[in-house]
């Protein structure tokens, strides 16, 4: 964690203006009032609705009406081309796409169109064109593009290279969550047709990914009797296993693995019972697959047997021969071992991870912690070197690693605000203008794509200036995310602003909550956009659900509450802070549990806590939350809170102390929504 002695002046405010020898803080830019809708906006929104309904005539009519100088006009041509990609003949669509790319070079839309066009080029197996255009993609991290690229590589490989290319393709499919998509399905079919991918491996991978419909389409390629048994397994795995648990042919061993993998998703204990009965029938590699999957599912359910299940699989658990989601199998082996306090397993599982996964700060941190317990010569030095590699990161594991090295969290040194000259060019940036227009129209996802496209490759100073431009436009979420990209230049007032403090501070104090924690939560929930609404219906700074708002309003006696007021800053803060207080009290005033409850509901952290077999560090509890979103949420909110405290209190902070320890306790019940 970056350590500094100086706290930046004017926390939560805009640029610092020098007046004589005094620093005068200018207020942070508030969100500007939304412009009144104009006729061009109406035409654009009508075009968007036409795209959603597939009305090509209405879309064309809107395209004819929209002024050429309207910021979002290129989108209508883009949408019109999208509708043609899979219906026009190859020559026609290729020419149309080329013309669009020429008219809109170096834009997000051009890159996005190239990606979608490449999917059609790959589907028609035009590998020369595919490879030529793929090299021009900027944002090409798409699973189907990767699969088509591997298919192109396989098509062009010399005979001596085909085995290695096929091996790469199998690894790619095994690590792809949506391997049933068109491009990846084409790659898998090619490998199976050429005998380079066993049909059983493919079926098992699809079951692993819960792609059962695609698995059903694959099994029809099996001999009739095998296909019938496989179909039964997909529907009733336990019934098939009960009938075959004493003797297995070679094909039935493969069927049994698929059945156990399928069953483990719903009933871990029963899957383990069948796996134990068939244990001696399996090869070493097959045991790794079976017990790795069972251990993975048990770990997700916080089953105390998870560690034992993993051990039964031996060292083959999580290898390239393991289940399709082998990296997740290993990650959850580490998490199960952390919960159980088995640091030898923590270390061994991390050391079996592929190098790119081991380099993740989470696994570097936990590996270093395991190394510190090893009395062998050199282990402590290796642990310290590993911690130093991540301690400078401005995040959860960076903070924890720094604390292990004796460096508590402190606010970074103050940096000069960007000059007006540095900020000015962003005001004339066409991509940012499109982003701002999207924000006006409430289309935040589309705006984020345009905004982020403009940030590619910018050095720290320009990122800081772009963040300041975002502040001037009242889009504090873009200010934060843009500033978060800097590597060396850390502008803490951009990354961790504190708007509405005159309203929030007394509300937090009245509720008896740590103001820093509330700010940390708001930063994660809404990034200080007061009128934001989630797809689930959560609203405002603290993302309060309407039902929760009504409940809390009644509890605190807010007599003038109305649903229309939820996004009002003062009302939203009162509702959100008081709900946080309710879950805080409901969960024994533990901030980690309350933070998890704010995201996932109070019942879930109660259940997760009830499965503990011993007290654990708050960091371990956070690491082992089974929901990806909630796990990340808790880590970020708690780190945010420590950083806000370092600013507000001008004193070093301990993230470990904030995370505390969580002891086992019965789940009980709660009345909270």
VOLO-794503 format. One record per residue (C-alpha): residue in three letters; x, y, z. Coordinates in Angstrom, 1 decimal. Each point is the difference from the previous one (the first is absolute). Layout:
<zavos>
  residuo      xx      yy      zz
      Ala       X       Y       Z
...
</zavos>
This chain:
<zavos>
  residuo      xx      yy      zz
      Unk     0.0     0.0     0.0
      Unk     1.2     3.4    -0.9
      Unk     1.2     1.8     3.2
      Unk     0.3     3.7     0.4
      Unk     0.2     2.5     2.9
      Unk    -2.2     2.7    -1.6
      Unk    -3.7     0.0    -0.3
      Unk    -1.4     1.9    -3.0
      Unk    -1.8     3.1     1.0
      Unk    -3.6     0.5    -1.0
      Unk    -1.1    -3.6     0.1
      Unk    -3.2    -0.3    -2.0
      Unk     0.5     3.3    -1.8
      Unk     1.2     1.1    -3.4
      Unk     3.3     1.5    -1.1
      Unk     2.0     1.9     2.6
      Unk     0.3     3.7    -0.8
      Unk     3.0     1.9     1.4
      Unk    -1.0     3.3     1.5
      Unk     3.1     1.7     1.4
      Unk     1.4    -2.5     2.5
      Unk    -3.3    -1.7     0.7
      Unk    -1.7    -2.9    -1.6
      Unk    -3.6     0.7    -0.9
      Unk    -2.1    -3.1    -0.7
      Unk    -2.5     0.3    -2.9
      Unk    -3.1    -2.1     0.3
      Unk     0.0    -3.3    -1.9
      Unk    -2.1     0.3    -3.2
      Unk    -3.6    -1.1     0.6
      Unk    -1.9    -1.9    -2.6
      Unk    -1.3     2.6    -2.5
      Unk    -3.7     0.1    -0.6
      Unk    -1.0    -2.3    -2.9
      Unk    -0.8     1.9    -3.2
      Unk    -3.6    -0.1    -1.1
      Unk    -0.5    -2.7    -2.7
      Unk     0.2     1.3    -3.5
      Unk    -1.3    -1.2    -3.3
      Unk     3.2    -1.7    -1.0
      Unk     0.1    -1.9     3.3
      Unk    -3.5    -1.2    -0.7
      Unk     1.0    -1.2    -3.4
      Unk     3.0    -1.8     1.4
      Unk    -2.0    -1.7     2.7
      Unk    -2.6    -1.1    -2.5
      Unk     2.8    -1.5    -2.1
      Unk     1.3    -1.9     3.1
      Unk    -3.5    -1.4     0.6
      Unk    -0.2    -1.1    -3.6
      Unk     3.2    -1.9     0.4
      Unk    -1.4    -1.8     3.1
      Unk    -3.1    -1.0    -1.9
      Unk     1.8    -0.9    -3.2
      Unk    -2.0     2.6    -2.0
      Unk     2.4     0.8    -2.9
      Unk    -2.4     2.4    -1.7
      Unk    -0.4     2.1     3.0
      Unk     3.7     0.0     0.6
      Unk     0.6     1.2    -3.6
      Unk    -2.6     2.7     0.4
      Unk     1.8     1.3     3.1
      Unk     3.3    -0.1    -1.7
      Unk    -1.3     2.3    -2.7
      Unk    -1.3     2.5     2.6
      Unk     3.0     0.2     2.4
      Unk     2.2     3.1    -0.6
      Unk     3.6    -0.8    -1.2
      Unk     1.5     2.1     2.8
      Unk    -1.9    -1.9     2.8
      Unk     2.7    -1.7     2.1
      Unk    -1.6    -3.4    -0.2
      Unk    -0.9    -0.1    -3.7
      Unk     2.7    -2.6    -0.9
      Unk    -1.9    -2.5     2.2
      Unk    -2.9    -0.2    -2.4
      Unk     2.3    -1.0    -2.9
      Unk     1.6    -2.5     2.4
      Unk    -3.3    -1.5     1.0
      Unk    -1.1    -0.3    -3.6
      Unk     3.1    -1.9    -0.8
      Unk    -0.5    -2.3     3.0
      Unk    -3.4    -1.1    -1.4
      Unk     1.7    -0.9    -3.3
      Unk     3.0    -2.0     1.3
      Unk    -1.7    -3.4    -0.1
      Unk    -2.4     0.5    -2.9
      Unk     1.9     1.8    -2.8
      Unk     2.3    -1.9    -2.4
      Unk     3.7     0.1     0.9
      Unk     1.2     2.4    -2.6
      Unk    -2.8     2.5     0.8
      Unk     0.6     0.1     3.7
      Unk     3.7     0.0    -0.3
      Unk    -0.1     3.1    -2.2
      Unk    -2.5     1.7     2.3
      Unk     2.1    -0.7     3.1
      Unk     3.2     1.2    -1.7
      Unk    -1.7     3.3    -0.9
      Unk    -1.2     0.5     3.6
      Unk     3.5    -0.7     1.4
      Unk     1.4     2.5    -2.4
      Unk    -2.5     2.7     0.9
      Unk     0.5    -0.5     3.8
      Unk     3.6    -0.9     0.5
      Unk     1.4    -0.5     3.6
      Unk    -3.4     0.0     1.6
      Unk    -1.7    -2.3     2.4
      Unk    -2.7    -0.7    -2.5
      Unk     2.5    -1.0    -2.7
      Unk     1.7    -2.5     2.3
      Unk    -3.3    -1.4     1.2
      Unk    -1.3    -0.4    -3.6
      Unk     3.3    -1.7    -1.0
      Unk    -0.5    -2.5     2.9
      Unk    -3.6    -0.9    -0.9
      Unk     0.9    -0.2    -3.7
      Unk     2.9    -2.3     0.8
      Unk    -2.5    -2.4     1.6
      Unk    -1.7    -0.3    -3.4
      Unk     3.3    -0.3    -1.8
      Unk     1.0    -2.8     2.4
      Unk    -3.3    -1.8    -0.4
      Unk     0.5    -0.1    -3.8
      Unk     3.6    -1.3     0.5
      Unk     1.6     2.9    -1.9
      Unk     3.3    -0.5     2.0
      Unk     2.2     2.3    -2.1
      Unk    -2.4     3.0     0.5
      Unk    -0.6    -1.0     3.6
      Unk     3.7     0.1     1.0
      Unk     0.6     3.2    -1.9
      Unk    -2.8     1.9     1.7
      Unk     0.4    -1.6     3.4
      Unk     3.5     1.5     0.2
      Unk    -1.7     3.5    -0.2
      Unk    -2.3    -0.6     3.0
      Unk     0.7     2.1     3.0
      Unk    -2.6    -1.5     2.4
      Unk     0.1    -3.6    -1.2
      Unk    -0.3    -1.8     3.4
      Unk    -3.0    -2.0    -1.1
      Unk    -0.3    -3.8     0.5
      Unk    -1.5    -0.6    -3.5
      Unk     2.8     2.0    -1.6
      Unk     2.5    -2.0     1.9
      Unk    -1.6    -3.3    -1.1
      Unk    -0.2     1.1    -3.6
      Unk     3.6     1.1     0.2
      Unk     1.0    -3.4     1.2
      Unk    -2.0    -1.6    -2.7
      Unk     1.8     2.1    -2.6
      Unk     3.3    -1.0     1.6
      Unk    -1.0    -3.7    -0.1
      Unk    -1.1     0.3    -3.7
      Unk     3.4     1.5    -1.0
      Unk     2.2    -2.1     2.2
      Unk     2.6    -2.3    -1.7
      Unk    -0.4    -3.7     0.8
      Unk     2.9     0.1     2.5
      Unk    -1.7     2.8     1.9
      Unk    -3.6    -1.3     0.1
      Unk     0.4    -2.0     3.2
      Unk     1.2     3.0     2.0
      Unk    -2.5     2.4    -1.5
      Unk    -2.8    -2.5     0.8
      Unk     1.3    -0.2     3.6
      Unk    -0.2     3.8     0.2
      Unk    -3.5    -0.1    -1.4
      Unk    -1.1    -2.6     2.7
      Unk     1.5     2.2     2.7
      Unk    -1.9     3.0    -1.4
      Unk    -3.3    -1.8     0.0
      Unk     0.6    -1.3     3.5
      Unk     0.5     3.5     1.3
      Unk    -2.9     1.6    -1.9
      Unk    -3.2     0.5     2.0
      Unk    -2.2     0.4    -3.1
      Unk     1.6    -2.8    -2.1
      Unk    -3.4    -0.8    -1.4
      Unk    -0.1     3.2    -2.0
      Unk     0.1    -0.2    -3.8
      Unk     3.8     0.6    -0.4
      Unk     1.1    -2.3     2.8
      Unk    -2.5    -2.7    -1.0
      Unk     1.5     0.1    -3.5
      Unk     3.5    -0.5     1.4
      Unk    -1.2    -2.8     2.2
      Unk    -1.8    -1.7    -2.9
      Unk     3.1     0.2    -2.2
      Unk     2.2    -1.5     2.8
      Unk    -2.5    -2.9     0.6
      Unk    -0.4    -0.7    -3.8
      Unk     3.8    -0.3    -0.3
      Unk     0.3    -2.2     3.1
      Unk     2.0     2.7     1.9
      Unk    -2.7     0.5     2.7
      Unk    -1.7    -2.9     1.7
      Unk    -3.8     0.3     0.0
      Unk     0.0    -0.9     3.7
      Unk     2.3     2.9     0.8
      Unk    -2.3     2.3    -2.0
      Unk    -3.2    -1.2     1.7
      Unk     1.6     0.2     3.5
      Unk     1.2     3.6    -0.8
      Unk    -3.5     1.0    -1.0
      Unk    -1.5    -1.5     3.1
      Unk     2.6     1.8     2.1
      Unk    -1.1     3.2    -1.6
      Unk    -3.7    -0.9     0.5
      Unk    -0.5     0.1    -3.8
      Unk    -2.3    -3.0     0.1
      Unk    -1.9     0.8    -3.2
      Unk     3.2     0.0    -2.0
      Unk     1.1    -3.2     1.7
      Unk    -3.2    -1.7    -1.1
      Unk     0.7     1.0    -3.6
      Unk     3.5    -1.5     0.3
      Unk    -1.0    -3.4     1.5
      Unk    -2.1    -0.9    -3.1
      Unk     3.4    -0.7    -1.6
      Unk     0.6    -2.9     2.4
      Unk    -1.0    -3.6    -0.8
      Unk    -3.7    -0.4     0.7
      Unk     0.3    -1.8     3.4
      Unk     2.6     2.4     1.3
      Unk    -2.1     3.0    -1.2
      Unk    -3.0    -1.4     1.9
      Unk     2.0    -0.4     3.2
      Unk     1.5     3.5    -0.4
      Unk    -3.4     1.5    -0.4
      Unk    -1.1    -1.7     3.2
      Unk     3.0     1.4     1.8
      Unk    -0.8     3.5    -1.0
      Unk    -3.5    -0.3     1.4
      Unk     0.5    -2.5     2.9
      Unk     3.6    -0.5     0.8
      Unk    -0.6    -1.6     3.4
      Unk    -2.3    -2.7    -1.5
      Unk     2.6    -1.0    -2.5
      Unk     2.8    -0.1     2.6
      Unk    -2.0    -2.1     2.3
      Unk    -0.4    -2.6    -2.8
      Unk     3.7     0.0    -0.9
      Unk     1.9     0.5     3.3
      Unk     1.5    -3.5     0.1
      Unk     1.5    -0.7    -3.4
      Unk     1.0     2.3    -2.9
      Unk     1.2    -0.5    -3.5
      Unk     2.4     2.5    -1.5
      Unk    -2.9     2.0    -1.6
      Unk    -2.0    -0.2     3.2
      Unk     2.9     1.5     1.9
      Unk    -0.3     3.1    -2.2
      Unk    -3.8     0.0     0.5
      Unk     0.5    -0.3     3.8
      Unk     2.3     3.1     0.0
      Unk    -2.5     2.0    -1.9
      Unk    -2.8    -1.2     2.4
      Unk     2.0     0.9     3.1
      Unk     0.9     3.4    -1.4
      Unk    -3.7     0.6    -0.8
      Unk    -1.1    -1.2     3.4
      Unk     2.5     2.0     2.0
      Unk    -1.7     3.2    -1.0
      Unk    -3.2    -1.0     1.8
      Unk     1.1    -2.5     2.7
      Unk     3.7     0.0     1.1
      Unk    -0.4    -2.6     2.6
      Unk    -1.7    -2.5    -2.3
      Unk     2.5     0.7    -2.7
      Unk     2.8    -0.7     2.5
      Unk    -1.7    -3.3     1.0
      Unk     0.0    -1.3    -3.6
      Unk     3.5     1.3    -0.6
      Unk     1.3    -1.9     3.0
      Unk    -1.8    -3.2    -1.1
      Unk     1.6     0.3    -3.5
      Unk     3.3     1.4     1.1
      Unk     2.1    -3.1    -0.8
      Unk    -1.6    -0.2    -3.5
      Unk     1.5     3.4    -1.0
      Unk     3.4     0.8    -1.3
      Unk     2.2     2.5     2.0
      Unk    -1.0     2.7    -2.5
      Unk    -3.6    -0.8     0.3
      Unk     0.1     0.1     3.7
      Unk     1.4     3.5    -0.2
      Unk    -2.9     1.0    -2.2
      Unk    -2.7    -1.6     2.1
      Unk     1.2     1.2     3.4
      Unk     1.1     3.4    -1.2
      Unk    -3.6     0.6    -1.2
      Unk    -1.5    -1.3     3.2
      Unk     2.5     2.1     2.1
      Unk    -0.8     3.1    -2.1
      Unk    -3.8    -0.4     0.5
      Unk     0.5    -0.7     3.8
      Unk     2.2     3.0     0.4
      Unk    -2.6     2.3    -1.7
      Unk    -2.5    -1.3     2.5
      Unk     2.5     0.4     2.9
      Unk    -0.2    -3.7     0.7
      Unk     2.5    -1.0     2.7
      Unk     0.8    -3.1    -2.0
      Unk     1.4     2.0    -3.0
      Unk     3.6    -0.3     1.1
      Unk    -0.3    -3.8     0.4
      Unk    -1.7    -0.3    -3.4
      Unk     2.9     1.9    -1.6
      Unk     2.5    -2.2     1.7
      Unk    -1.6    -3.1    -1.4
      Unk     0.7     1.3    -3.5
      Unk     3.8     0.3     0.7
      Unk     2.3     2.2    -2.0
      Unk    -2.0    -0.5    -3.2
      Unk    -2.7     2.4     1.3
      Unk     0.0     3.2    -2.1
      Unk     2.5    -1.2    -2.6
      Unk    -0.6     0.3    -3.8
      Unk    -1.7    -3.4     0.2
      Unk    -2.5     1.2     2.6
      Unk    -3.5     1.4    -0.5
      Unk    -0.7     2.7    -2.5
      Unk     0.2     2.7     2.7
      Unk     3.3    -1.2     1.3
      Unk     1.2     3.4     1.2
      Unk    -3.2     0.4     2.0
      Unk     0.6    -3.4     1.5
      Unk     3.4     1.1     1.2
      Unk    -1.2     3.4     1.2
      Unk    -2.7    -1.6     2.1
      Unk     2.4    -2.6     1.3
      Unk     2.1     2.9     1.4
      Unk    -3.1     1.6     1.5
      Unk    -1.2    -3.2     1.6
      Unk     3.5    -0.4     1.5
      Unk     0.0     3.5     1.3
      Unk    -3.3    -0.5     1.8
      Unk     1.3    -3.3     1.5
      Unk     3.4     1.6     0.9
      Unk     1.9    -2.6    -2.1
      Unk     2.9     2.2    -1.1
      Unk     1.9    -2.9    -1.6
      Unk    -2.9    -0.5    -2.4
      Unk    -0.2     3.7    -0.6
      Unk     3.6     0.0    -1.1
      Unk    -0.2    -3.2    -2.0
      Unk    -3.1     1.0    -1.9
      Unk     1.4     3.4    -0.9
      Unk     3.2    -1.6    -1.2
      Unk    -2.0    -2.2    -2.4
      Unk    -1.6     3.0    -1.6
      Unk     1.1     1.0    -3.5
      Unk     2.5     2.9     0.2
      Unk    -2.4     2.7    -1.2
      Unk    -2.5    -0.9     2.8
      Unk     2.7    -0.2     2.6
      Unk     1.0     3.6    -0.9
      Unk    -3.4     1.2     1.2
      Unk     0.5     2.2     3.1
      Unk    -2.5    -2.1     2.0
      Unk     1.9    -3.2    -0.5
      Unk     3.4     1.7     0.4
      Unk    -1.2     1.4     3.4
      Unk    -1.4    -3.3     1.3
      Unk     3.1    -1.9    -1.3
      Unk     2.2     2.4     1.9
      Unk    -2.0    -0.5     3.1
      Unk     0.4    -3.7    -0.3
      Unk     3.8     0.4    -0.6
      Unk     0.4     2.0     3.1
      Unk    -1.1    -3.1     2.0
      Unk     2.7    -2.1    -1.5
      Unk     3.0    -0.3     2.2
      Unk     2.3    -1.0    -2.9
      Unk     2.9     2.2    -0.8
      Unk    -0.9     2.6    -2.6
      Unk    -3.7    -0.3     0.3
      Unk    -0.4     3.2     2.0
      Unk     2.1     1.9    -2.5
      Unk    -2.0    -1.3    -2.9
      Unk    -3.2     1.0     1.8
      Unk     1.3     3.5     0.6
      Unk     1.1     0.4    -3.7
      Unk    -3.5    -1.1    -1.1
      Unk    -1.7     2.4     2.3
      Unk     2.1     2.9    -1.2
      Unk    -1.0    -0.7    -3.6
      Unk    -3.6     0.8     0.8
      Unk     0.3     2.4     2.9
      Unk     0.0     3.0    -2.2
      Unk    -3.4    -0.8    -1.5
      Unk    -2.8     2.3     1.1
      Unk    -2.4    -2.8     0.8
      Unk    -1.1    -2.6     2.5
      Unk     2.9    -2.3    -0.4
      Unk     2.5     2.8    -0.4
      Unk    -1.2     1.4     3.4
      Unk     0.2    -3.4     1.7
      Unk     3.4    -0.8    -1.5
      Unk     1.3     3.4     1.2
      Unk    -1.3    -0.7     3.5
      Unk     1.8    -3.3     0.0
      Unk     3.1     2.1    -0.7
      Unk    -0.7     2.4     2.8
      Unk    -1.4     2.8    -2.2
      Unk    -3.5     1.2     1.0
      Unk    -2.3     1.9    -2.4
      Unk     0.7     3.7    -0.3
      Unk    -1.2     2.6    -2.4
      Unk     2.4     0.6    -2.9
      Unk     1.9     3.2    -0.3
      Unk    -1.9     2.9    -1.5
      Unk     0.5     0.4    -3.7
      Unk    -0.6     3.2    -2.0
      Unk    -3.4     0.3    -1.7
      Unk     0.2    -0.1    -3.9
      Unk     0.2     3.3    -1.7
      Unk    -2.9     1.5    -2.0
      Unk     2.2    -0.4    -3.1
      Unk     0.3    -3.7     0.7
      Unk    -3.7    -0.5     0.5
      Unk    -1.2     2.2    -3.0
      Unk     0.6    -2.6    -2.8
      Unk    -2.5    -2.4     1.5
      Unk    -2.8     2.5    -0.5
      Unk     0.4    -0.3    -3.8
      Unk     0.3    -3.8     0.0
      Unk    -2.7    -1.5    -2.2
      Unk    -0.1    -3.3     1.8
      Unk    -0.4     1.6     3.4
      Unk    -2.8     2.2    -1.5
      Unk    -1.7    -3.2    -1.0
      Unk     0.4    -1.4     3.4
      Unk    -1.4     3.1     1.7
      Unk    -3.0    -0.1    -2.3
      Unk    -0.6    -3.6     0.9
      Unk     0.1     0.9     3.7
      Unk    -2.6     2.8    -0.7
      Unk    -2.3    -2.7    -1.6
      Unk     0.5    -2.4     2.9
      Unk     2.0    -2.5    -2.1
      Unk     2.9    -0.4     2.4
      Unk     1.4    -3.3    -1.4
      Unk     0.3     1.5    -3.5
      Unk     1.5     3.1     1.5
      Unk     2.6    -2.0     1.9
      Unk     1.2    -1.8    -3.1
      Unk     0.5     3.3    -1.9
      Unk     1.7     1.6     3.0
      Unk     2.4    -2.9     0.6
      Unk     0.9    -0.2    -3.6
      Unk     1.4     3.5     0.2
      Unk     2.3    -0.9     2.9
      Unk     1.9    -2.7    -1.8
      Unk     3.8     0.4     0.4
      Unk    -0.2     3.4     1.8
      Unk     2.9     0.7     2.4
      Unk    -0.7     0.9     3.6
      Unk     0.0     3.7    -0.4
      Unk    -2.6    -0.1    -2.8
      Unk    -2.2    -2.5     2.0
      Unk     0.1     2.4     2.9
      Unk    -1.1     2.9    -2.4
      Unk    -2.8    -2.2    -1.5
      Unk    -1.2    -0.8     3.5
      Unk     0.0     3.7     0.8
      Unk    -2.1     0.6    -3.1
      Unk    -2.4    -2.6     1.3
      Unk    -0.3     1.9     3.3
      Unk    -0.7     3.2    -1.9
      Unk    -2.9    -1.8    -1.7
      Unk    -1.4    -1.4     3.2
      Unk     0.6    -3.7    -1.0
      Unk     1.9    -1.0     3.1
      Unk    -0.2    -3.7    -0.8
      Unk     2.1     0.7    -3.1
      Unk     2.4     2.2     2.0
      Unk     0.6    -2.9     2.4
      Unk     0.3    -2.7    -2.6
      Unk     2.3     2.1    -2.1
      Unk     2.2     1.0     2.9
      Unk     0.1    -3.7     1.1
      Unk     2.0    -0.7    -3.2
      Unk     3.1     1.9     0.9
      Unk     3.0    -2.0     1.1
      Unk     2.3     2.5     1.8
      Unk    -1.9     3.3     0.2
      Unk    -2.7    -0.6     2.7
      Unk    -2.4     2.9     0.3
      Unk    -1.9    -1.0     3.2
      Unk    -2.7     2.7    -0.4
      Unk    -0.9    -1.4    -3.4
      Unk     0.1    -3.6     1.1
      Unk    -1.8     0.5     3.3
      Unk    -2.1     3.1    -0.1
      Unk    -2.4     0.9     2.8
      Unk    -2.9     1.9    -1.4
      Unk    -3.1     0.7     2.1
      Unk     2.0    -0.1     3.2
      Unk    -2.0     2.7     1.7
      Unk    -3.0    -2.3    -0.4
      Unk     1.6    -3.4     0.6
      Unk     2.1     0.8     3.1
      Unk    -2.9     0.8     2.3
      Unk    -2.1    -2.9    -1.3
      Unk     2.8    -2.4     0.6
      Unk     0.7     1.4     3.4
      Unk    -3.7    -0.2     1.0
      Unk    -0.1    -3.6    -1.0
      Unk     3.2    -0.7     1.8
      Unk     1.9    -1.2    -3.1
      Unk     3.5     0.6    -1.2
      Unk    -0.2     2.8    -2.6
      Unk     3.0    -1.6    -1.8
      Unk    -1.8    -3.3    -0.4
      Unk    -3.1     1.7    -1.4
      Unk     2.1     1.9    -2.5
      Unk     1.8    -3.2    -0.9
      Unk    -3.3    -1.7    -0.7
      Unk    -1.4     2.9    -2.1
      Unk     3.1     0.0    -2.1
      Unk    -0.6    -3.6    -0.8
      Unk    -3.8     0.2    -0.4
      Unk    -0.5     3.1    -2.2
      Unk     3.4     1.8    -0.4
      Unk    -2.0     3.1     1.2
      Unk    -2.5     0.1    -2.9
      Unk    -3.1     1.2     1.9
      Unk    -2.7    -1.1    -2.5
      Unk     1.5    -3.3    -1.1
      Unk    -2.3    -3.0    -0.2
      Unk     1.1    -3.6    -0.2
      Unk    -1.5    -2.7    -2.2
      Unk    -1.5    -1.5     3.1
      Unk    -1.7     3.3     1.0
      Unk     2.4     1.2     2.7
      Unk     0.2     3.8     0.0
      Unk     2.1     3.0     1.0
      Unk     3.4     0.5     1.7
      Unk    -0.5    -3.0     2.3
      Unk    -1.9    -2.1    -2.5
      Unk    -3.1    -0.6     2.1
      Unk    -2.7    -2.3    -1.2
      Unk    -3.5     1.4     0.1
      Unk    -1.3    -2.8     2.4
      Unk     3.0     0.6     2.3
      Unk    -0.6     3.8    -0.2
      Unk    -3.6    -0.5     1.2
      Unk     1.0    -2.3     2.8
      Unk     2.7     2.3     1.3
      Unk    -2.1     3.1    -0.4
      Unk    -2.6    -1.6     2.2
      Unk     2.6    -1.2     2.6
      Unk     1.5     3.5     0.4
      Unk    -3.3     1.9    -0.2
      Unk     0.6     1.8    -3.3
      Unk    -3.6     1.2    -0.3
      Unk     0.4     1.9    -3.3
      Unk     1.6    -2.9    -1.8
      Unk    -1.0    -0.6    -3.6
      Unk     1.6    -2.3    -2.6
      Unk     0.7     3.0    -2.3
      Unk     2.3     1.3     2.8
      Unk     2.4    -2.9     0.1
      Unk     2.6     1.6    -2.3
      Unk    -0.1     3.3     2.0
      Unk     3.4     0.2     1.5
      Unk    -1.1     0.7     3.6
      Unk    -2.7    -2.6     0.0
      Unk     2.2    -2.6    -1.7
      Unk     2.7     0.5     2.6
      Unk    -2.4    -0.3     2.9
      Unk    -1.5    -3.2    -1.4
      Unk     3.2    -1.6    -1.0
      Unk     1.9     0.9     3.2
      Unk    -2.8    -1.2     2.3
      Unk    -0.4    -3.3    -2.0
      Unk     3.8    -0.5     0.4
      Unk    -0.5     0.6     3.8
      Unk    -2.8    -2.6     0.1
      Unk     2.1    -2.7    -1.7
      Unk     3.0     1.0     2.1
      Unk    -1.9    -0.6     3.2
      Unk    -1.6    -3.2    -1.4
      Unk     3.4    -1.4    -0.7
      Unk     1.7     0.7     3.4
      Unk     1.4     3.3    -1.1
      Unk     2.6    -1.6    -2.3
      Unk     0.7     2.3    -3.0
      Unk     1.1    -2.9    -2.3
      Unk    -3.2    -1.9     0.6
      Unk    -2.1     3.2    -0.3
      Unk     1.7     1.0    -3.2
      Unk    -0.7    -3.4    -1.5
      Unk    -3.6     0.3     1.2
      Unk    -0.4     3.4    -1.7
      Unk     0.9    -1.7    -3.3
      Unk    -1.4    -3.5     0.3
      Unk    -2.7     0.3     2.7
      Unk     0.5    -0.8     3.7
      Unk    -1.1    -3.6    -0.3
      Unk     3.0    -1.0    -2.1
      Unk     2.9     1.2     2.3
      Unk    -1.9    -1.6     2.9
      Unk     0.1    -3.3    -1.9
      Unk     3.6     0.3    -1.0
      Unk     1.0     0.8     3.6
      Unk    -1.9    -3.0     1.3
      Unk     2.2    -2.4    -2.0
      Unk     3.2     1.2     1.7
      Unk     1.7    -2.7     2.1
      Unk     2.4     2.5     1.6
      Unk     0.5     3.7     0.3
      Unk     1.6     1.4    -3.2
      Unk     1.6     3.3    -1.0
      Unk    -2.4     2.4    -1.7
      Unk     2.2    -0.2    -3.0
      Unk    -0.5    -3.7    -0.2
      Unk    -3.7     0.3     0.4
      Unk    -0.1     2.6    -2.8
      Unk     2.2    -2.2    -2.3
      Unk    -2.4    -2.9     0.5
      Unk    -3.3     1.7    -0.8
      Unk    -1.5    -2.2    -2.7
      Unk    -1.6     2.8    -2.1
      Unk     2.6     1.6    -2.2
      Unk    -1.7     3.4     0.1
      Unk    -0.4     0.1     3.8
      Unk     3.6    -1.3     0.6
      Unk     1.3     2.9    -2.2
      Unk    -2.4     2.4     1.6
      Unk     1.1    -0.7     3.6
      Unk     3.6     0.3    -0.9
      Unk    -0.4     3.3    -1.7
      Unk    -2.3     1.6     2.6
      Unk     2.2    -0.9     2.9
      Unk     3.1     1.3    -1.9
      Unk    -1.8     3.2    -0.9
      Unk    -0.9     0.5     3.6
      Unk     3.6    -0.2     1.1
      Unk     1.2     2.4    -2.6
      Unk    -2.7     2.5     0.8
      Unk     1.0    -0.2     3.7
      Unk     3.6     0.6    -1.0
      Unk    -1.1     3.2    -1.7
      Unk    -2.5     1.3     2.6
      Unk     2.0    -0.9     3.1
      Unk     3.4     0.7    -1.4
      Unk     1.3    -3.1     1.7
      Unk     1.2    -3.4    -1.1
      Unk    -2.7    -2.7    -0.2
      Unk    -0.2    -3.8     0.4
      Unk    -2.1    -1.9    -2.5
      Unk     0.5    -3.2     2.0
      Unk    -1.4     1.7     3.1
      Unk    -3.1     1.1    -2.0
      Unk    -0.5    -3.5    -1.3
      Unk     0.4    -1.5     3.5
      Unk    -0.9    -3.6     0.8
      Unk    -3.2    -1.9    -0.7
      Unk    -1.0    -2.8     2.3
      Unk    -2.5    -2.8    -0.7
      Unk    -3.6     0.6     0.9
      Unk    -3.4    -1.6    -0.8
      Unk    -1.7     1.6    -3.0
      Unk    -3.1     0.8     2.0
      Unk    -2.6     2.2    -1.7
      Unk    -0.5     3.6    -1.1
      Unk    -3.0     2.2    -0.8
      Unk     2.0     2.4    -2.1
      Unk    -0.6     0.2    -3.7
</zavos>
